[in-house]
Amino acid sequence: MNRLKDKVVVVTGASSGIGRGIAIACANEGAKLVVNYCQSADSANKVVKEIQDAGQQAIAIQADVSFDTDIQKLIETTLTEYAQIDVWVNNAGADILTGSGAEANQQQKLEQLIDVDLKGTINACWNLVPVFKKQGHGVIVNMGWDLAWHGFEGSNPQIFAATKAGVIGFTRSFAKSVGPTIRANVVSPGWIATSFAEEHMEQEYYDARTAEIPLGRFGRPEDIAAAVVFLSSDESSYICGEAIKVNGGLV
């Protein structure tokens, strides 16, 4: 299938994990990709090469979406390279669980999540409005999380759930403001088998979370990517302002 044939798709935070899965899935559907990254140039270039080796077009563009000026640069560079943007996926998220992010205090973690996940998403959407209105069309897929629906104990889940609830609330209001030219929706993942789950979760904790999921397993990045492809394609042309949970039935 080529549900995204010749569409230009920008995926923020696409150098690894869920973002990489989304970029690969969109390319497999015929899209031309912009693989955005903040710091991981080598990883982003590997994703680009994988897409190019499969016969599709892709470029990597650095931008830190916590800065509005970087978002504008990402949009302008994409338009220079491809002359249009058809789909924008706001996948980039602050890492507060590993590396320097895990060492930050709670206030710093909260600020990072707000700057990247919430403000980054909002500013990208706002900056895309004139571009999409000039083109006459555009699709935005924002990234939520199912914690925003069911909650989870702990200080990190509290601020993560609050931030993603903000993304969901913003998207619903944004969708009502910019239709019919622009369609905006949210994908809300559950527990996903990313490198964090596989490398940093203790087995007992992993097993306990799995036992709570009706489908009996963690999701894969490909599961999230499939939902994003659907919402990016004409198959979802009458879906707008929706938040789709991809979590194995946990909520």
C-alpha positions in Angstrom: 0.0 0.0 0.0 1.0 3.6 -0.6 -1.3 5.5 1.6 1.1 8.4 2.0 2.6 8.4 -1.5 4.6 11.5 -2.3 3.4 13.2 0.9 6.0 15.2 2.8 6.0 14.0 6.4 7.9 15.7 9.2 8.5 13.6 12.4 10.0 15.4 15.3 12.3 13.4 17.7 12.6 10.7 15.0 16.2 9.5 15.6 15.1 6.5 17.8 12.3 4.7 19.6 8.7 5.6 18.6 9.8 8.5 16.4 12.0 6.2 14.4 9.2 3.7 14.0 6.8 6.4 12.8 9.4 7.7 10.2 10.0 4.2 8.9 6.3 3.3 8.7 5.5 6.6 6.8 8.4 6.0 4.4 7.1 2.4 3.8 3.8 4.0 2.7 5.5 6.2 0.1 6.1 9.4 2.1 9.1 11.7 1.8 10.5 12.1 5.3 12.1 14.8 7.4 13.8 13.0 10.3 14.1 15.7 13.0 16.5 15.3 15.9 17.9 17.5 18.7 21.3 16.0 19.6 21.5 12.5 18.1 22.8 13.3 14.6 24.4 9.9 14.1 21.2 8.0 15.0 19.1 10.4 12.8 21.4 9.8 9.8 21.0 6.0 10.3 17.3 6.4 10.1 17.7 8.4 6.9 20.0 5.8 5.4 17.5 3.0 6.2 14.7 4.9 4.5 16.9 5.8 1.5 18.1 2.2 1.2 14.5 1.2 0.9 14.1 3.5 -2.1 12.4 6.5 -0.4 13.5 10.1 0.1 14.6 11.3 3.5 16.7 14.1 5.1 17.7 14.8 8.7 17.2 18.3 10.1 18.4 19.4 13.5 16.0 21.4 15.6 15.3 21.7 19.4 11.5 22.1 19.5 11.6 23.7 22.9 12.7 26.8 21.0 10.1 28.5 18.8 12.9 29.8 16.5 14.1 26.2 15.9 10.6 25.1 15.0 10.4 28.0 12.4 13.8 26.9 11.1 12.6 23.3 10.8 9.6 24.4 8.8 11.5 26.8 6.6 14.2 24.2 5.8 11.6 21.5 5.0 9.9 23.9 2.6 13.2 24.7 1.0 13.9 21.0 0.4 10.5 19.7 -0.5 8.4 22.9 -1.2 5.5 21.6 0.9 4.5 19.9 4.2 1.6 17.5 4.2 1.9 15.8 7.6 3.6 16.9 10.8 4.0 14.5 13.7 4.8 16.2 17.0 6.6 13.2 18.6 9.6 14.8 20.3 9.5 14.5 24.1 11.8 15.4 27.0 13.7 12.4 28.5 13.3 12.7 32.2 14.0 9.0 32.9 17.5 8.4 31.7 20.9 10.2 31.5 21.0 13.8 32.7 17.2 14.0 32.6 17.0 11.4 35.4 19.4 13.4 37.5 17.3 16.6 37.3 15.2 17.7 40.2 11.4 17.7 39.9 11.1 21.3 39.0 13.7 20.9 36.3 11.9 17.8 35.0 8.6 19.7 34.9 10.1 22.6 33.0 11.6 20.2 30.5 8.3 18.4 29.9 6.5 21.7 29.5 9.1 23.2 27.2 9.4 20.2 24.8 6.2 18.2 25.0 3.7 20.9 25.6 5.1 24.2 24.4 6.9 22.5 21.5 3.7 20.9 20.3 1.7 24.1 20.7 4.2 26.3 18.9 4.7 23.8 16.1 0.9 23.8 15.5 0.6 27.5 15.6 3.6 28.0 13.2 2.1 25.5 10.8 -1.3 27.2 10.4 -0.2 29.8 7.8 1.7 27.1 5.9 -1.2 24.7 5.7 -3.8 27.4 5.0 -1.7 28.7 2.1 -1.5 25.1 0.8 -5.1 24.5 1.4 -4.5 21.3 3.5 -2.5 19.8 6.3 -2.5 17.0 8.9 -1.0 17.2 12.4 -0.6 14.2 14.7 0.3 15.0 18.3 1.6 12.6 20.9 -0.3 12.1 24.1 0.1 9.3 26.6 -2.5 7.1 28.3 -1.3 8.3 31.7 -3.3 11.4 31.0 -6.4 9.2 31.1 -5.8 6.7 33.9 -3.0 8.3 36.0 -0.2 6.4 37.7 1.4 6.8 41.1 4.7 8.6 41.5 6.0 12.2 40.9 7.3 11.6 37.4 3.9 10.2 36.2 2.2 13.2 37.8 4.0 15.7 35.7 4.1 13.5 32.6 0.3 13.0 32.8 -0.3 16.7 33.4 1.8 17.6 30.4 0.2 15.1 28.0 -3.3 16.0 29.3 -2.4 19.5 28.2 -1.5 18.3 24.7 -4.8 16.4 24.4 -6.8 19.5 25.6 -4.9 21.8 23.3 -5.4 19.5 20.3 -9.2 19.3 20.7 -9.5 23.1 20.9 -7.0 23.6 18.1 -8.8 21.2 15.8 -12.0 23.2 16.3 -10.2 26.4 15.4 -8.4 25.3 12.2 -10.8 22.9 10.4 -11.7 22.1 7.7 -8.3 23.0 6.2 -6.3 21.3 8.9 -7.0 18.0 10.7 -5.4 17.5 14.1 -5.5 14.4 16.2 -3.6 12.7 19.1 -2.2 9.2 19.5 -1.9 8.2 23.2 0.5 5.3 23.6 0.5 3.0 26.6 3.4 0.9 27.8 5.8 0.5 24.8 8.8 -1.7 24.5 11.3 1.1 23.8 15.0 0.9 24.9 14.0 2.3 28.3 11.6 -0.5 29.0 14.0 -3.1 27.8 17.2 -1.7 29.4 16.1 0.1 32.5 13.0 -1.6 33.9 13.4 -4.4 36.4 11.9 -7.6 35.3 9.5 -7.8 38.2 8.2 -4.3 37.4 7.9 -5.1 33.7 6.0 -8.3 34.4 3.6 -6.4 36.8 2.8 -3.9 34.1 2.3 -6.6 31.5 -0.2 -8.4 33.8 -2.4 -5.2 33.9 -2.7 -5.1 30.1 -5.6 -7.1 28.6 -3.7 -8.0 25.5 -0.9 -9.4 27.7 2.1 -7.6 26.2 3.9 -4.2 25.9 3.2 -2.4 22.7 5.9 -2.0 20.0 6.9 1.3 18.3 5.3 -0.2 15.2 1.9 -0.3 16.9 2.1 3.4 17.5 3.4 4.0 14.0 0.4 2.2 12.5 -2.0 4.5 14.3 0.0 7.6 13.1 0.0 6.4 9.5 -3.8 5.9 9.7 -4.4 9.4 11.1 -2.0 10.8 8.5 -3.8 9.2 5.5 -7.1 9.8 3.7 -8.5 6.7 5.5 -9.1 9.0 8.5 -10.4 12.0 6.6 -13.4 12.3 8.8 -11.5 12.0 12.1 -10.6 15.3 13.7 -9.8 16.4 17.3 -9.7 12.8 18.5 -7.3 11.1 20.9 -6.8 7.4 20.0 -5.4 5.2 22.8 -3.0 2.5 21.7 -2.4 0.6 24.9 -3.6 -3.0 24.6 -6.8 -2.2 26.4 -5.3 -0.9 29.6 -7.7 2.0 29.6 
